[in-house]
Amino acid sequence: MPNTSRSLTTGARRLVWILPAALTVALIAARRGTSAGAADGTPTPAAAPAAAPTVAAKPLVVAAAAADIPPVPERSAAAAAGPLISGTLVPRVQAVVRAEVGGAVLATLAERGTRVAAGEPVARIQDRTQRAAYASAQAEVRSAEGDVAAARRRAERLARLLAGGAVSAEEAEGGEQAVEAAEAALAAARSRWAAVAEELSHAVVRSPIAGVVSVRSVGVGDVVQPGAAMFEVLDPSSMRLEAAVPSSQLGALRRGASVAFTVTGYPGRTFTGRVERISPAADPSTRQVPVTITIDNRDGRLVAGLYAEGRIEGETLGKP
């Protein structure tokens, strides 16, 4: 390719020098013809203006060596080959903290943005009713324990009397049955006590997961019922993107494929994720296949609720 370009440049320069020389020669020849006619006394017709030499244009054929042509890059598993996706970022792990007992909220121990550990208290609910039930259940257990002790002492006396022949075997057997009944009553009382104790513990609302409080729905003085939402806690270290891909592009999907996307909060910055799950069924109304993409967010740059747009890496098209 460089040799061909040099040849073309040299030929153009020669043509620039040849054309003026040809015109000069034509003019001199015309003048000589005019002078000769005047010397013979014969009129010489006016010479026609010399026409410039015509240069026939020839098509240029440029030959280039195959080595001079840069190879066309093969399309491998590039992002431009995969299907487009869009959606909203949501936390991969999140929990709604709900009240398990009813009552007035005495204190809230966490605000939005507060980082909490699993099992850490986030609120306290009034527990006077639960404490009263706890005290009653505890008293029942103590009474049942006393009944068991008395039944055992009586059964022991009857056993000694039976050995001395003072009582019948039926009376001694009745003593043993009384012990069994007292022990059953004690077990029931202890079970009720445990249930009341657990209900009392629910007056202290705790976070079920480690994460960051994203929503606080109640304040001090609010009266809540069992099941009422009080807080929302999410784990920001891992996000997910729920998207959908047209069924016509299902062949370009695979688990573990890389995903490149941008979010509204970081213009010009690209983030990456991986396809975790591909739904085995398409949406019957849209004919699109739901796809779940997980995103490592241990640095905490991304937050839930951001809108994301990107493309899933497609299957390799070029040679391996």
Secondary structure, DSSP 8 states (H G I E B T S, - for coil): -HHHHHHHHHHHHHHHHHHHHHHHHHHHHHHHHHHHHHHTT------------------------GGGS-------S-GGGS-EEEEEEEEEEEEEEE-SS-EEEEEE---TT-EE-TT-EEEEE--HHHHHHHHHHHHHHHHHHHHHHHHHHHHHHHHHHHHHTSS-HHHHHHHHHHHHHHHHHHHHHHHHHHHHHHHHHTTEEE-SSSEEEEEE---TT-EE-TT-EEEEEEEEEEEEEEEEEEGGGGGG--TT-EEEEEETTSTT--EEEEEEEE-SS--TTT-EEEEEEEEE-TT----TT-EEEEEE-----S--
